[in-house]
Structures are given as C-alpha cells and as structure tokens.
Amino acid sequence: MAATKSSIVSLFLLGLLVIVMQSRVIECQMNTCSTSLTNLNVCAPFVVPGAPTASAECCTALQSIDHDCMCNTMRISAQIPSQCNLPPLSCAAN
C-alpha cells in the first residue's frame, strides 16, 4: 500500500513538472515572438500606401520571424475589430 501511495505521488509530481516545463516553453516562445515582432518596427515606413520598397533591414527583420508567430499575430489582429464592437475588416485586392 505504501508503494502504491509513493507511485501516485511520483506520478503527480512528474505531471506537475511536465506542466511547469510546458508553461516555461510557451512563455519563452511568446517572448521570442514578441521580440521578433518588435524588430519589425523598422518596416513601419513601408506599410503605408505609396511607400518605397522595403529596406534590407526590414527584409532581414521579416526573415527572422517564425512562421507561426506571424500567422498567430495576424489571426489575433483580425479579432480586434470585433472586440471593439466594429465590423470585421474586409480588404479587397486592387
């Protein structure tokens, strides 16, 4: 019986350790994504209509962003209008 309790406690502690480690990995990924997105500030002059071609610095910053980071950011950005009680954005190709 003592061995069973010990096994249960061991499994519980192992599960807790896995959860803590997973949350640390997610936190690290979020920080990395946030830093990468901040690096995109150099691209700001190139995202307005009539702007010149993107600089090499902007292209380098864009290359360094993880694909999932960029896609998740765009998905989240698309949800902001509804959170502000505004209609969803609809962008037609010109």
Backbone as XML, in Angstrom:
<?xml version="1.0"?>
<chain id="A" units="angstrom">
  <residue number="1" name="MET">
    <atom name="N" x="0.821" y="-1.190" z="0.000"/>
    <atom name="CA" x="0.000" y="0.000" z="0.000"/>
    <atom name="C" x="0.865" y="1.253" z="0.000"/>
  </residue>
  <residue number="2" name="ALA">
    <atom name="N" x="1.952" y="1.249" z="0.781"/>
    <atom name="CA" x="2.859" y="2.395" z="0.828"/>
    <atom name="C" x="3.510" y="2.610" z="-0.534"/>
  </residue>
  <residue number="3" name="ALA">
    <atom name="N" x="3.803" y="1.506" z="-1.234"/>
    <atom name="CA" x="4.401" y="1.608" z="-2.561"/>
    <atom name="C" x="3.426" y="2.243" z="-3.542"/>
  </residue>
  <residue number="4" name="THR">
    <atom name="N" x="2.151" y="1.922" z="-3.410"/>
    <atom name="CA" x="1.124" y="2.491" z="-4.283"/>
    <atom name="C" x="1.009" y="3.995" z="-4.058"/>
  </residue>
  <residue number="5" name="LYS">
    <atom name="N" x="0.990" y="4.417" z="-2.792"/>
    <atom name="CA" x="0.910" y="5.853" z="-2.487"/>
    <atom name="C" x="2.140" y="6.571" z="-3.021"/>
  </residue>
  <residue number="6" name="SER">
    <atom name="N" x="3.291" y="5.946" z="-2.881"/>
    <atom name="CA" x="4.539" y="6.527" z="-3.367"/>
    <atom name="C" x="4.499" y="6.675" z="-4.890"/>
  </residue>
  <residue number="7" name="SER">
    <atom name="N" x="3.952" y="5.666" z="-5.574"/>
    <atom name="CA" x="3.838" y="5.718" z="-7.037"/>
    <atom name="C" x="2.887" y="6.826" z="-7.465"/>
  </residue>
  <residue number="8" name="ILE">
    <atom name="N" x="1.783" y="6.979" z="-6.760"/>
    <atom name="CA" x="0.807" y="8.017" z="-7.087"/>
    <atom name="C" x="1.419" y="9.398" z="-6.891"/>
  </residue>
  <residue number="9" name="VAL">
    <atom name="N" x="2.123" y="9.575" z="-5.789"/>
    <atom name="CA" x="2.783" y="10.856" z="-5.522"/>
    <atom name="C" x="3.838" y="11.130" z="-6.592"/>
  </residue>
  <residue number="10" name="SER">
    <atom name="N" x="4.599" y="10.113" z="-6.965"/>
    <atom name="CA" x="5.623" y="10.275" z="-8.005"/>
    <atom name="C" x="4.999" y="10.678" z="-9.333"/>
  </residue>
  <residue number="11" name="LEU">
    <atom name="N" x="3.902" y="10.030" z="-9.705"/>
    <atom name="CA" x="3.212" y="10.376" z="-10.957"/>
    <atom name="C" x="2.655" y="11.794" z="-10.904"/>
  </residue>
  <residue number="12" name="PHE">
    <atom name="N" x="2.107" y="12.179" z="-9.763"/>
    <atom name="CA" x="1.582" y="13.528" z="-9.606"/>
    <atom name="C" x="2.697" y="14.560" z="-9.769"/>
  </residue>
  <residue number="13" name="LEU">
    <atom name="N" x="3.834" y="14.316" z="-9.113"/>
    <atom name="CA" x="4.962" y="15.248" z="-9.205"/>
    <atom name="C" x="5.522" y="15.307" z="-10.620"/>
  </residue>
  <residue number="14" name="LEU">
    <atom name="N" x="5.563" y="14.168" z="-11.288"/>
    <atom name="CA" x="6.030" y="14.135" z="-12.672"/>
    <atom name="C" x="5.087" y="14.948" z="-13.567"/>
  </residue>
  <residue number="15" name="GLY">
    <atom name="N" x="3.779" y="14.759" z="-13.373"/>
    <atom name="CA" x="2.801" y="15.527" z="-14.145"/>
    <atom name="C" x="2.927" y="17.013" z="-13.895"/>
  </residue>
  <residue number="16" name="LEU">
    <atom name="N" x="3.126" y="17.391" z="-12.643"/>
    <atom name="CA" x="3.294" y="18.798" z="-12.284"/>
    <atom name="C" x="4.543" y="19.366" z="-12.939"/>
  </residue>
  <residue number="17" name="LEU">
    <atom name="N" x="5.620" y="18.597" z="-12.938"/>
    <atom name="CA" x="6.862" y="19.029" z="-13.572"/>
    <atom name="C" x="6.659" y="19.250" z="-15.072"/>
  </residue>
  <residue number="18" name="VAL">
    <atom name="N" x="5.943" y="18.354" z="-15.718"/>
    <atom name="CA" x="5.677" y="18.488" z="-17.155"/>
    <atom name="C" x="4.880" y="19.769" z="-17.425"/>
  </residue>
  <residue number="19" name="ILE">
    <atom name="N" x="3.879" y="20.053" z="-16.608"/>
    <atom name="CA" x="3.062" y="21.261" z="-16.791"/>
    <atom name="C" x="3.912" y="22.510" z="-16.615"/>
  </residue>
  <residue number="20" name="VAL">
    <atom name="N" x="4.747" y="22.536" z="-15.585"/>
    <atom name="CA" x="5.612" y="23.697" z="-15.339"/>
    <atom name="C" x="6.577" y="23.899" z="-16.500"/>
  </residue>
  <residue number="21" name="MET">
    <atom name="N" x="7.190" y="22.828" z="-16.973"/>
    <atom name="CA" x="8.137" y="22.938" z="-18.081"/>
    <atom name="C" x="7.437" y="23.413" z="-19.354"/>
  </residue>
  <residue number="22" name="GLN">
    <atom name="N" x="6.241" y="22.914" z="-19.612"/>
    <atom name="CA" x="5.494" y="23.322" z="-20.793"/>
    <atom name="C" x="5.156" y="24.805" z="-20.719"/>
  </residue>
  <residue number="23" name="SER">
    <atom name="N" x="4.771" y="25.286" z="-19.558"/>
    <atom name="CA" x="4.439" y="26.705" z="-19.433"/>
    <atom name="C" x="5.675" y="27.567" z="-19.640"/>
  </residue>
  <residue number="24" name="ARG">
    <atom name="N" x="6.833" y="27.086" z="-19.219"/>
    <atom name="CA" x="8.091" y="27.826" z="-19.436"/>
    <atom name="C" x="8.420" y="27.896" z="-20.922"/>
  </residue>
  <residue number="25" name="VAL">
    <atom name="N" x="8.214" y="26.794" z="-21.639"/>
    <atom name="CA" x="8.481" y="26.769" z="-23.085"/>
    <atom name="C" x="7.549" y="27.746" z="-23.788"/>
  </residue>
  <residue number="26" name="ILE">
    <atom name="N" x="6.279" y="27.737" z="-23.430"/>
    <atom name="CA" x="5.310" y="28.657" z="-24.048"/>
    <atom name="C" x="5.691" y="30.097" z="-23.748"/>
  </residue>
  <residue number="27" name="GLU">
    <atom name="N" x="6.074" y="30.370" z="-22.501"/>
    <atom name="CA" x="6.483" y="31.721" z="-22.119"/>
    <atom name="C" x="7.690" y="32.168" z="-22.928"/>
  </residue>
  <residue number="28" name="CYS">
    <atom name="N" x="8.651" y="31.284" z="-23.110"/>
    <atom name="CA" x="9.849" y="31.593" z="-23.886"/>
    <atom name="C" x="9.479" y="31.873" z="-25.341"/>
  </residue>
  <residue number="29" name="GLN">
    <atom name="N" x="8.586" y="31.059" z="-25.914"/>
    <atom name="CA" x="8.141" y="31.267" z="-27.296"/>
    <atom name="C" x="7.439" y="32.605" z="-27.437"/>
  </residue>
  <residue number="30" name="MET">
    <atom name="N" x="6.613" y="32.973" z="-26.447"/>
    <atom name="CA" x="5.902" y="34.249" z="-26.507"/>
    <atom name="C" x="6.888" y="35.406" z="-26.459"/>
  </residue>
  <residue number="31" name="ASN">
    <atom name="N" x="7.913" y="35.305" z="-25.607"/>
    <atom name="CA" x="8.917" y="36.358" z="-25.524"/>
    <atom name="C" x="9.695" y="36.474" z="-26.819"/>
  </residue>
  <residue number="32" name="THR">
    <atom name="N" x="10.043" y="35.331" z="-27.423"/>
    <atom name="CA" x="10.766" y="35.331" z="-28.684"/>
    <atom name="C" x="9.907" y="35.945" z="-29.784"/>
  </residue>
  <residue number="33" name="CYS">
    <atom name="N" x="8.631" y="35.583" z="-29.823"/>
    <atom name="CA" x="7.720" y="36.136" z="-30.823"/>
    <atom name="C" x="7.569" y="37.639" z="-30.616"/>
  </residue>
  <residue number="34" name="SER">
    <atom name="N" x="7.392" y="38.053" z="-29.387"/>
    <atom name="CA" x="7.237" y="39.471" z="-29.078"/>
    <atom name="C" x="8.464" y="40.263" z="-29.513"/>
  </residue>
  <residue number="35" name="THR">
    <atom name="N" x="9.640" y="39.730" z="-29.234"/>
    <atom name="CA" x="10.885" y="40.404" z="-29.629"/>
    <atom name="C" x="10.984" y="40.492" z="-31.143"/>
  </residue>
  <residue number="36" name="SER">
    <atom name="N" x="10.645" y="39.405" z="-31.829"/>
    <atom name="CA" x="10.697" y="39.400" z="-33.294"/>
    <atom name="C" x="9.745" y="40.440" z="-33.875"/>
  </residue>
  <residue number="37" name="LEU">
    <atom name="N" x="8.551" y="40.527" z="-33.288"/>
    <atom name="CA" x="7.580" y="41.494" z="-33.785"/>
    <atom name="C" x="8.048" y="42.921" z="-33.527"/>
  </residue>
  <residue number="38" name="THR">
    <atom name="N" x="8.681" y="43.145" z="-32.392"/>
    <atom name="CA" x="9.217" y="44.473" z="-32.095"/>
    <atom name="C" x="10.285" y="44.854" z="-33.109"/>
  </residue>
  <residue number="39" name="ASN">
    <atom name="N" x="11.065" y="43.870" z="-33.539"/>
    <atom name="CA" x="12.101" y="44.130" z="-34.545"/>
    <atom name="C" x="11.510" y="44.588" z="-35.871"/>
  </residue>
  <residue number="40" name="LEU">
    <atom name="N" x="10.221" y="44.317" z="-36.086"/>
    <atom name="CA" x="9.568" y="44.728" z="-37.338"/>
    <atom name="C" x="9.268" y="46.221" z="-37.389"/>
  </residue>
  <residue number="41" name="ASN">
    <atom name="N" x="9.531" y="46.936" z="-36.314"/>
    <atom name="CA" x="9.302" y="48.385" z="-36.314"/>
    <atom name="C" x="10.051" y="49.072" z="-37.447"/>
  </residue>
  <residue number="42" name="VAL">
    <atom name="N" x="11.163" y="48.488" z="-37.867"/>
    <atom name="CA" x="11.933" y="49.074" z="-38.971"/>
    <atom name="C" x="11.158" y="49.010" z="-40.286"/>
  </residue>
  <residue number="43" name="CYS">
    <atom name="N" x="10.102" y="48.186" z="-40.336"/>
    <atom name="CA" x="9.293" y="48.052" z="-41.550"/>
    <atom name="C" x="8.131" y="49.057" z="-41.595"/>
  </residue>
  <residue number="44" name="ALA">
    <atom name="N" x="7.891" y="49.765" z="-40.512"/>
    <atom name="CA" x="6.741" y="50.676" z="-40.431"/>
    <atom name="C" x="6.652" y="51.657" z="-41.603"/>
  </residue>
  <residue number="45" name="PRO">
    <atom name="N" x="7.743" y="52.268" z="-42.044"/>
    <atom name="CA" x="7.629" y="53.231" z="-43.155"/>
    <atom name="C" x="7.176" y="52.601" z="-44.473"/>
  </residue>
  <residue number="46" name="PHE">
    <atom name="N" x="7.235" y="51.274" z="-44.561"/>
    <atom name="CA" x="6.954" y="50.605" z="-45.831"/>
    <atom name="C" x="5.556" y="50.000" z="-45.913"/>
  </residue>
  <residue number="47" name="VAL">
    <atom name="N" x="4.715" y="50.219" z="-44.906"/>
    <atom name="CA" x="3.389" y="49.604" z="-44.903"/>
    <atom name="C" x="2.261" y="50.609" z="-45.131"/>
  </residue>
  <residue number="48" name="VAL">
    <atom name="N" x="2.586" y="51.776" z="-45.643"/>
    <atom name="CA" x="1.562" y="52.762" z="-45.975"/>
    <atom name="C" x="1.481" y="52.878" z="-47.497"/>
  </residue>
  <residue number="49" name="PRO">
    <atom name="N" x="0.292" y="53.181" z="-48.015"/>
    <atom name="CA" x="0.153" y="53.306" z="-49.475"/>
    <atom name="C" x="1.148" y="54.315" z="-50.048"/>
  </residue>
  <residue number="50" name="GLY">
    <atom name="N" x="1.775" y="53.953" z="-51.137"/>
    <atom name="CA" x="2.737" y="54.821" z="-51.811"/>
    <atom name="C" x="4.128" y="54.779" z="-51.217"/>
  </residue>
  <residue number="51" name="ALA">
    <atom name="N" x="4.363" y="53.896" z="-50.276"/>
    <atom name="CA" x="5.675" y="53.806" z="-49.632"/>
    <atom name="C" x="6.702" y="53.216" z="-50.590"/>
  </residue>
  <residue number="52" name="PRO">
    <atom name="N" x="7.961" y="53.535" z="-50.360"/>
    <atom name="CA" x="9.020" y="52.935" z="-51.192"/>
    <atom name="C" x="9.163" y="51.444" z="-50.899"/>
  </residue>
  <residue number="53" name="THR">
    <atom name="N" x="10.003" y="50.796" z="-51.652"/>
    <atom name="CA" x="10.281" y="49.374" z="-51.457"/>
    <atom name="C" x="10.942" y="49.155" z="-50.104"/>
  </residue>
  <residue number="54" name="ALA">
    <atom name="N" x="10.625" y="48.027" z="-49.483"/>
    <atom name="CA" x="11.171" y="47.701" z="-48.166"/>
    <atom name="C" x="12.694" y="47.694" z="-48.183"/>
  </residue>
  <residue number="55" name="SER">
    <atom name="N" x="13.274" y="48.128" z="-47.082"/>
    <atom name="CA" x="14.729" y="48.165" z="-46.948"/>
    <atom name="C" x="15.281" y="46.774" z="-46.648"/>
  </residue>
  <residue number="56" name="ALA">
    <atom name="N" x="16.583" y="46.639" z="-46.796"/>
    <atom name="CA" x="17.249" y="45.375" z="-46.462"/>
    <atom name="C" x="17.067" y="45.074" z="-44.981"/>
  </residue>
  <residue number="57" name="GLU">
    <atom name="N" x="17.088" y="46.102" z="-44.137"/>
    <atom name="CA" x="16.912" y="45.921" z="-42.698"/>
    <atom name="C" x="15.518" y="45.364" z="-42.390"/>
  </residue>
  <residue number="58" name="CYS">
    <atom name="N" x="14.511" y="45.866" z="-43.083"/>
    <atom name="CA" x="13.143" y="45.373" z="-42.913"/>
    <atom name="C" x="13.056" y="43.918" z="-43.370"/>
  </residue>
  <residue number="59" name="CYS">
    <atom name="N" x="13.636" y="43.614" z="-44.508"/>
    <atom name="CA" x="13.594" y="42.247" z="-45.032"/>
    <atom name="C" x="14.287" y="41.271" z="-44.079"/>
  </residue>
  <residue number="60" name="THR">
    <atom name="N" x="15.387" y="41.684" z="-43.486"/>
    <atom name="CA" x="16.089" y="40.836" z="-42.521"/>
    <atom name="C" x="15.221" y="40.594" z="-41.296"/>
  </residue>
  <residue number="61" name="ALA">
    <atom name="N" x="14.564" y="41.652" z="-40.802"/>
    <atom name="CA" x="13.682" y="41.509" z="-39.633"/>
    <atom name="C" x="12.532" y="40.560" z="-39.960"/>
  </residue>
  <residue number="62" name="LEU">
    <atom name="N" x="11.975" y="40.677" z="-41.149"/>
    <atom name="CA" x="10.872" y="39.825" z="-41.562"/>
    <atom name="C" x="11.308" y="38.372" z="-41.701"/>
  </residue>
  <residue number="63" name="GLN">
    <atom name="N" x="12.504" y="38.164" z="-42.216"/>
    <atom name="CA" x="13.032" y="36.800" z="-42.361"/>
    <atom name="C" x="13.235" y="36.122" z="-41.023"/>
  </residue>
  <residue number="64" name="SER">
    <atom name="N" x="13.511" y="36.891" z="-39.981"/>
    <atom name="CA" x="13.839" y="36.294" z="-38.679"/>
    <atom name="C" x="12.602" y="35.861" z="-37.893"/>
  </residue>
  <residue number="65" name="ILE">
    <atom name="N" x="11.397" y="36.209" z="-38.372"/>
    <atom name="CA" x="10.178" y="35.876" z="-37.638"/>
    <atom name="C" x="9.739" y="34.450" z="-37.949"/>
  </residue>
  <residue number="66" name="ASP">
    <atom name="N" x="9.402" y="33.738" z="-36.908"/>
    <atom name="CA" x="8.871" y="32.387" z="-37.036"/>
    <atom name="C" x="7.502" y="32.453" z="-37.731"/>
  </residue>
  <residue number="67" name="HIS">
    <atom name="N" x="7.260" y="31.511" z="-38.626"/>
    <atom name="CA" x="6.015" y="31.469" z="-39.392"/>
    <atom name="C" x="4.785" y="31.447" z="-38.479"/>
  </residue>
  <residue number="68" name="ASP">
    <atom name="N" x="4.810" y="30.596" z="-37.449"/>
    <atom name="CA" x="3.676" y="30.504" z="-36.524"/>
    <atom name="C" x="3.458" y="31.812" z="-35.764"/>
  </residue>
  <residue number="69" name="CYS">
    <atom name="N" x="4.541" y="32.470" z="-35.404"/>
    <atom name="CA" x="4.445" y="33.749" z="-34.706"/>
    <atom name="C" x="3.699" y="34.764" z="-35.579"/>
  </residue>
  <residue number="70" name="MET">
    <atom name="N" x="4.080" y="34.856" z="-36.826"/>
    <atom name="CA" x="3.462" y="35.824" z="-37.732"/>
    <atom name="C" x="1.994" y="35.471" z="-37.979"/>
  </residue>
  <residue number="71" name="CYS">
    <atom name="N" x="1.700" y="34.219" z="-38.235"/>
    <atom name="CA" x="0.317" y="33.808" z="-38.502"/>
    <atom name="C" x="-0.578" y="34.022" z="-37.286"/>
  </residue>
  <residue number="72" name="ASN">
    <atom name="N" x="-0.096" y="33.662" z="-36.105"/>
    <atom name="CA" x="-0.882" y="33.867" z="-34.891"/>
    <atom name="C" x="-1.129" y="35.349" z="-34.644"/>
  </residue>
  <residue number="73" name="THR">
    <atom name="N" x="-0.141" y="36.166" z="-34.921"/>
    <atom name="CA" x="-0.289" y="37.615" z="-34.740"/>
    <atom name="C" x="-1.351" y="38.164" z="-35.688"/>
  </residue>
  <residue number="74" name="MET">
    <atom name="N" x="-1.354" y="37.701" z="-36.923"/>
    <atom name="CA" x="-2.355" y="38.185" z="-37.879"/>
    <atom name="C" x="-3.750" y="37.707" z="-37.498"/>
  </residue>
  <residue number="75" name="ARG">
    <atom name="N" x="-3.864" y="36.472" z="-36.985"/>
    <atom name="CA" x="-5.170" y="35.975" z="-36.533"/>
    <atom name="C" x="-5.695" y="36.810" z="-35.370"/>
  </residue>
  <residue number="76" name="ILE">
    <atom name="N" x="-4.823" y="37.105" z="-34.425"/>
    <atom name="CA" x="-5.213" y="37.918" z="-33.268"/>
    <atom name="C" x="-5.595" y="39.323" z="-33.716"/>
  </residue>
  <residue number="77" name="SER">
    <atom name="N" x="-4.820" y="39.894" z="-34.625"/>
    <atom name="CA" x="-5.110" y="41.239" z="-35.131"/>
    <atom name="C" x="-6.471" y="41.304" z="-35.814"/>
  </residue>
  <residue number="78" name="ALA">
    <atom name="N" x="-6.828" y="40.246" z="-36.507"/>
    <atom name="CA" x="-8.111" y="40.211" z="-37.205"/>
    <atom name="C" x="-9.288" y="40.171" z="-36.233"/>
  </residue>
  <residue number="79" name="GLN">
    <atom name="N" x="-9.053" y="39.758" z="-34.991"/>
    <atom name="CA" x="-10.118" y="39.689" z="-33.991"/>
    <atom name="C" x="-10.351" y="41.015" z="-33.267"/>
  </residue>
  <residue number="80" name="ILE">
    <atom name="N" x="-9.409" y="41.929" z="-33.350"/>
    <atom name="CA" x="-9.507" y="43.179" z="-32.592"/>
    <atom name="C" x="-10.748" y="43.993" z="-32.947"/>
  </residue>
  <residue number="81" name="PRO">
    <atom name="N" x="-11.116" y="44.169" z="-34.222"/>
    <atom name="CA" x="-12.327" y="44.963" z="-34.502"/>
    <atom name="C" x="-13.575" y="44.434" z="-33.794"/>
  </residue>
  <residue number="82" name="SER">
    <atom name="N" x="-13.770" y="43.113" z="-33.773"/>
    <atom name="CA" x="-14.959" y="42.568" z="-33.117"/>
    <atom name="C" x="-14.921" y="42.824" z="-31.611"/>
  </residue>
  <residue number="83" name="GLN">
    <atom name="N" x="-13.741" y="42.855" z="-31.028"/>
    <atom name="CA" x="-13.609" y="43.144" z="-29.602"/>
    <atom name="C" x="-13.948" y="44.604" z="-29.301"/>
  </residue>
  <residue number="84" name="CYS">
    <atom name="N" x="-13.888" y="45.439" z="-30.324"/>
    <atom name="CA" x="-14.222" y="46.861" z="-30.181"/>
    <atom name="C" x="-15.622" y="47.152" z="-30.725"/>
  </residue>
  <residue number="85" name="ASN">
    <atom name="N" x="-16.422" y="46.091" z="-30.921"/>
    <atom name="CA" x="-17.774" y="46.215" z="-31.457"/>
    <atom name="C" x="-17.799" y="46.902" z="-32.828"/>
  </residue>
  <residue number="86" name="LEU">
    <atom name="N" x="-16.813" y="46.577" z="-33.656"/>
    <atom name="CA" x="-16.726" y="47.094" z="-35.017"/>
    <atom name="C" x="-16.905" y="45.925" z="-35.984"/>
  </residue>
  <residue number="87" name="PRO">
    <atom name="N" x="-17.335" y="46.217" z="-37.208"/>
    <atom name="CA" x="-17.451" y="45.116" z="-38.182"/>
    <atom name="C" x="-16.068" y="44.591" z="-38.552"/>
  </residue>
  <residue number="88" name="PRO">
    <atom name="N" x="-16.002" y="43.329" z="-38.975"/>
    <atom name="CA" x="-14.704" y="42.769" z="-39.366"/>
    <atom name="C" x="-14.139" y="43.514" z="-40.562"/>
  </residue>
  <residue number="89" name="LEU">
    <atom name="N" x="-12.827" y="43.533" z="-40.644"/>
    <atom name="CA" x="-12.172" y="44.176" z="-41.781"/>
    <atom name="C" x="-12.378" y="43.337" z="-43.026"/>
  </residue>
  <residue number="90" name="SER">
    <atom name="N" x="-12.586" y="43.998" z="-44.127"/>
    <atom name="CA" x="-12.719" y="43.322" z="-45.402"/>
    <atom name="C" x="-11.825" y="44.059" z="-46.396"/>
  </residue>
  <residue number="91" name="CYS">
    <atom name="N" x="-10.792" y="43.408" z="-46.821"/>
    <atom name="CA" x="-9.825" y="44.046" z="-47.721"/>
    <atom name="C" x="-9.942" y="43.421" z="-49.112"/>
  </residue>
  <residue number="92" name="ALA">
    <atom name="N" x="-10.294" y="44.233" z="-50.071"/>
    <atom name="CA" x="-10.393" y="43.761" z="-51.450"/>
    <atom name="C" x="-9.049" y="43.962" z="-52.144"/>
  </residue>
  <residue number="93" name="ALA">
    <atom name="N" x="-8.684" y="43.023" z="-52.985"/>
    <atom name="CA" x="-7.450" y="43.168" z="-53.767"/>
    <atom name="C" x="-7.664" y="44.227" z="-54.822"/>
  </residue>
  <residue number="94" name="ASN">
    <atom name="N" x="-6.670" y="45.081" z="-54.988"/>
    <atom name="CA" x="-6.776" y="46.150" z="-56.000"/>
    <atom name="C" x="-6.168" y="45.708" z="-57.284"/>
  </residue>
</chain>
